Amino acid sequence: MKTRLFLLFIMCLFILPSASAQQKEYSLWYSQPAPNEGAENIVKSRGFPYDKYWERWSLPIGNGYMGACIFGRTDTERIQLTEKTFGVKGPYKKGGIGNFAEIYIEGIHHEQPLNYKRSLRLNDAISRVNYQYEDVNYTREYFANYPSNVIVVKLKADQPGKISFTLRPVLPYLHEYNDEGTGRTGKVSAQNDLITLTGDIQFFRLPYEAQIKVIPSGGQLKAMNDESGNNGTIRIQQADSVVLLINAQTAYQLKSSVFTASPENKFTGNEHPHRAVSQCIQKAADKGYEALCKEHIADYQSLFSRVDLRLCNETPGIPTDSLLHDYQRGKESLYMDELLFQYGRYLLIASSRKGSLPPHLQGAWSQYEYAPWSGGYWHNINIQMNYWAAFNTNLAEVFIPYVEYNEAFRQSANEKATGYIKRITLTPYRPSPKKTDGPSERGQTLSQ
């Protein structure tokens, strides 16, 4: 197996741009929704949280700025949202990427659907859910549009008035700042067709905001808030279709002071993200679903479709988990080799676009209070691994975020290197006790 993967990597060094008008289709697809046990399933692995259902079964989409994991459920759908500048205190008190929000689509109640299929089509970076329930065909589409910086979800049915649900976003891991907690405040409020999630990362004094605009076709819409005003929801009843537009941002700005200032002063004077989020949502709403989808596909395919790797003519008709199971047990599949190659390119495009931060240790996705190993930028291997495909597979533009990040970090890096050289040249050598790996040893976080 290792030999096959090595040979596949060597082939990547010699891939030429595609001259084919018809690119082969590549999809990850499954015949069951992703399992979901949420916080009850999180265990410790090497000292950090691990949720096998979220990591192994949800389908990732992203546009560089944001990442979302799609579960495709027919009871309560779960969409887990990450925004890459959303940094909490982290395990080393130098920053750590966290879970921005959980978005639940409740009240679907379509247990035991027929002909269920959920997929992530790599050719257009659209995740889809299709199934039949009580003679009605239901479809959902999810994509992360880079030019407009929105995540778009559309729910529809082939019969009128069949879309009903409650949209309930949740801000996880809300704690007052102390030695144990990450220090996050926040509330969720609903008004008319808009849900706003807003709060503050106390450790960094970093404000954040997300908005979800609900656009129904037909039916009734009702915004609701509980007595506290902190848990807003929107109820949709008997719509023909519904579009959700999602944007999330913080007051983070990439500049040298992010790496040199004290935690409480890193973002002092930066504008609150409310205006930028509101403008993003309104511009996307003005474009409409069809234009957003067309814009997304054109932008994404301008990168993805540059390379065509053909090792076989087959496209297996079995779910990806079954294909992977056979592959792991030694059954040859050249299609699986192709799929792995293109999936790596897909993930890099989804997690690294100009204007965004580079992909962190988990790319652009984290459902934890803070990601394992802070979700930092570790120069001993993960930065290199993230960008292996950038130049070898004709995706040079996606390396720009790391160039911009490195330039902002340069002042701090020079100061640390100078200090280190002075210490080792002026101080006699004495063996030190072994340390636990952290940002000061091998890398930096998004705000160190």
Helices and strands as residue ranges (DSSP letters): H 2-12, E 27-30, G 38-41, E 43-45, E 48-50, H 52-57, E 59-62, E 66-70, E 77-83, E 87-88, E 96-97, E 101-106, E 114-121, E 126-133, E 136-145, E 150-157, E 163-170, E 184-191, E 194-201, E 206-217, E 220-224, E 233-239, E 241-250, H 257-260, G 263-265, H 274-287, H 289-304, H 320-328, H 334-351, G 372-375, E 377-378, H 382-386, H 388-392, G 396-399, H 400-426, H 439-442, E 443-444
